[in-house]
């Protein structure tokens, strides 16, 4: 009988200890905001959380790449916008130079401005991004990883924008087109100047159209980057929400569970206290 009573007491002490541990665990869950303190708490949820962590780490890298790509794309668009404006101005100058009312002095001034525009175009072609790399690379643009197996270019090669522009006189660089136009309007012979200036104007118009197309293609590229940024941002929110649901503490349910365990513990302790006040004869009685 005494042995049986001792076993009951031992079992009751163990049960109260478990209740106290569950209460402490619930309080820790509330304090930390996380219900999973070890993988064994919920193996399936822990495995999914580990997978989410890996994806989130990758997304941080992809987001950083997209931010850099977006900044480069914006800088490229700015340069191309400047080039479009430059060729618009060059066309206006050529129309003015070809006017019958223009004299040699006026044409000389226009030639100087055209060469200044050529220098401006050259500066765009040689532009650098914020990291010091060519804004328009000599080779194919670097493909930036933005997702699993997905890469995107933020810019285009220098040759695709500034070189090999189709004209009636054959492929020409944008800078070359402008300098040739400046040379054409400085020809002293009227007939030769008229022919050369007419061809130069057509080349400038071809160059302007070429730059407009290049800027449109860059706009498509920038739009793809923006879409990718939005997609990753949305995915990050969904993963964060899923992760929070898997490992986060349900405060209301946890408090209710703690209160229930607390009541059970207090009741058990009260019974245990009365039991301990009993004498050996009471127990045997």
C-alpha positions in Angstrom: 0.0 0.0 0.0 2.8 2.4 0.9 4.6 1.5 -2.3 1.5 2.1 -4.3 1.0 5.5 -2.6 4.6 6.4 -3.3 4.1 5.6 -7.0 1.0 7.7 -7.1 2.8 10.6 -5.5 5.7 10.3 -8.0 3.4 10.2 -10.9 1.5 13.3 -9.7 4.8 15.1 -9.2 5.8 14.3 -12.7 2.4 15.4 -14.1 2.6 18.7 -12.3 6.2 19.2 -13.7 4.8 18.6 -17.2 2.1 21.1 -16.6 4.7 23.7 -15.4 6.9 23.0 -18.4 3.9 23.5 -20.8 3.1 26.8 -19.1 6.7 27.9 -19.4 6.8 26.8 -23.0 3.6 28.8 -23.8 5.0 31.9 -22.1 8.3 31.5 -24.1 6.2 31.1 -27.3 4.4 34.4 -26.6 7.6 36.2 -25.6 9.5 35.1 -28.8 6.5 35.2 -31.1 7.5 31.8 -32.4 5.8 28.5 -31.6 8.6 26.4 -33.1 11.7 26.3 -30.9 13.1 23.1 -32.4 12.5 21.1 -35.6 11.0 18.3 -33.5 8.2 20.6 -32.5 6.6 20.2 -36.0 8.9 18.4 -38.5 6.7 19.1 -41.5 6.4 22.8 -40.7 10.1 23.0 -39.9 11.0 21.5 -43.3 8.8 24.0 -45.1 10.2 26.9 -43.1 13.7 25.8 -44.1 12.7 25.8 -47.7 11.1 29.2 -47.4 14.3 30.6 -45.7 16.3 29.4 -48.7 13.9 31.0 -51.2 13.9 34.2 -49.2 17.7 34.3 -49.2 17.7 33.8 -53.0 15.0 36.5 -53.4 17.1 39.0 -51.4 19.9 38.5 -54.0 17.5 38.6 -56.9 15.9 41.8 -55.5 19.3 43.4 -55.2 20.1 42.5 -58.8 16.8 43.9 -60.0 17.4 47.1 -58.1 20.8 47.5 -59.8 19.3 46.5 -63.2 16.5 49.1 -62.7 19.0 51.8 -61.9 21.1 50.9 -65.0 18.0 50.8 -67.2 16.9 54.2 -66.0 20.4 55.7 -66.7 20.4 54.1 -70.2 17.0 55.5 -70.9 18.2 58.9 -69.9 21.2 58.7 -72.3 19.0 57.5 -75.1 16.5 60.3 -74.4 19.4 62.7 -74.7 20.5 61.1 -78.0 17.0 61.4 -79.4 16.9 65.1 -78.5 20.3 65.6 -79.9 19.3 64.1 -83.3 16.1 66.2 -83.3 18.3 69.3 -82.9 20.7 68.1 -85.6 17.9 67.7 -88.0 16.7 71.2 -87.3 20.2 72.5 -87.9 20.5 70.7 -91.2 17.2 72.0 -92.4 18.4 75.5 -91.5 21.8 75.0 -93.1 20.1 73.8 -96.3 18.0 76.9 -96.5 18.6 79.3 -99.4 18.7 82.2 -96.9 21.7 80.7 -94.9 25.1 82.2 -95.6 28.6 80.8 -95.1 29.0 82.3 -91.7 25.7 80.8 -90.5 26.6 77.4 -91.9 30.0 77.6 -90.1 28.2 78.2 -86.8 25.8 75.3 -87.5 28.8 73.1 -88.3 30.3 73.9 -84.9 27.1 73.0 -83.1 26.8 69.8 -85.1 30.3 68.8 -84.0 29.3 69.6 -80.4 26.3 67.3 -80.8 28.7 64.6 -82.1 30.8 65.1 -78.9 27.6 64.7 -76.9 26.7 61.5 -78.6 30.3 60.2 -78.0 29.9 61.0 -74.3 26.7 59.0 -74.2 28.4 56.0 -75.8 31.3 56.2 -73.3 29.0 56.6 -70.3 29.6 54.7 -67.1 27.1 53.3 -64.6 27.2 54.0 -60.8 29.7 51.1 -60.4 32.1 52.5 -63.0 31.2 49.9 -65.7 30.4 50.9 -69.3 26.7 51.9 -69.6 26.8 50.5 -73.1 29.2 47.5 -73.0 31.5 46.8 -76.0 30.3 43.2 -76.0 26.9 41.7 -75.3 25.3 43.1 -72.2 25.7 41.2 -69.0 22.8 38.9 -68.2 21.7 39.5 -64.6 20.1 36.5 -62.6 16.7 37.5 -61.3 15.1 34.2 -60.6 15.6 30.4 -60.8 17.1 30.0 -64.4 16.0 33.6 -65.3 18.4 36.2 -66.5 17.9 39.7 -68.0 20.0 42.4 -69.5 19.6 45.9 -68.2 21.1 47.6 -71.2 22.3 46.9 -74.8 25.7 46.8 -76.4 27.3 50.0 -77.7 27.3 48.7 -81.2 23.6 48.1 -81.2 22.9 51.8 -80.4 25.8 53.8 -81.7 27.3 51.9 -84.6 26.3 50.4 -87.9 23.3 52.6 -88.6 22.0 51.8 -92.1 22.2 54.9 -94.4 22.1 55.4 -98.2 25.9 55.7 -98.1 26.3 52.5 -96.1 26.6 51.7 -92.4 27.7 54.7 -90.2 28.2 55.4 -86.6 26.0 58.1 -85.0 29.0 60.3 -84.2 30.2 59.8 -87.8 26.9 60.8 -89.2 27.0 64.1 -87.3 30.6 64.9 -88.2 30.0 64.1 -91.8 27.0 66.5 -91.8 29.2 69.3 -90.3 31.7 68.7 -93.1 29.0 68.6 -95.8 27.6 72.1 -95.0 31.1 73.6 -95.0 31.7 72.6 -98.7 32.3 75.8 -100.6 30.9 74.5 -104.0 27.2 75.1 -104.0 26.2 72.1 -106.0 28.5 69.7 -104.1 27.4 71.2 -100.8 23.7 70.7 -101.7 24.2 67.1 -102.7 26.3 66.3 -99.6 24.0 68.2 -97.3 20.9 66.4 -98.7 22.6 63.0 -98.1 23.7 64.1 -94.6 20.2 65.1 -93.7 18.9 61.7 -94.8 21.6 60.1 -92.7 20.7 62.2 -89.6 17.0 61.2 -90.0 18.1 57.6 -90.3 20.2 58.0 -87.1 17.3 59.7 -85.3 15.0 56.9 -86.2 17.6 54.3 -85.1 17.9 56.0 -81.7 14.1 56.2 -81.3 13.9 52.4 -81.9 16.7 51.7 -79.5 15.0 53.7 -76.8 11.7 51.9 -77.4 13.5 48.6 -77.0 15.1 49.9 -73.8 11.6 50.8 -72.5 10.5 47.2 -73.1 13.5 46.0 -71.2 12.9 48.3 -68.3 9.2 47.2 -68.2 10.3 43.6 -67.9 12.6 44.6 -65.0 9.7 46.4 -63.2 7.4 43.4 -63.7 10.1 41.1 -62.2 10.5 43.4 -59.2 6.8 43.5 -58.6 6.6 39.7 -58.9 9.4 39.1 -56.4 8.0 41.7 -54.0 4.6 39.9 -54.1 6.2 36.5 -53.7 8.2 37.8 -50.7 5.0 39.0 -49.0 3.3 35.7 -49.6 6.3 33.7 -48.3 6.6 35.9 -45.2 2.9 35.4 -44.5 3.2 31.6 -44.9 6.3 31.5 -42.8 4.6 33.5 -40.1 1.6 31.2 -40.1 3.9 28.1 -39.8 6.2 29.3 -37.0 4.3 32.2 -35.5 2.6 32.0 -32.1 -1.2 32.1 -32.1 -1.4 34.5 -29.1 -5.1 34.0 -28.3 -4.9 30.2 -28.4 -1.6 30.1 -26.5 -3.0 32.3 -23.7 -6.1 30.1 -23.5 -3.9 27.0 -23.3 -1.7 28.5 -20.6 -4.7 29.5 -18.5 -6.1 26.0 -18.8 -2.8 24.4 -17.8 -2.5 26.9 -14.9 -5.9 26.0 -13.5 -5.0 22.3 -13.8 -1.7 22.9 -12.0 -3.2 24.9 -9.3 -5.9 22.3 -8.7 -3.3 19.5 -8.6 -1.1 21.5 -6.2 -4.0 22.0 -3.9 -4.8 18.3 -3.9 -1.2 17.4 -3.5 -0.9 19.8 -0.5 -3.8 18.2 1.2 -2.4 14.8 0.5 0.9 15.7 2.0 -0.8 16.8 5.2 -2.2 13.3 5.7 -0.4 11.0 8.1 0.9 7.6 7.3 -2.0 6.1 9.3 -4.5 8.2 7.2 -3.0 6.8 4.1 -3.1 3.3 5.4 -6.5 3.7 6.9 
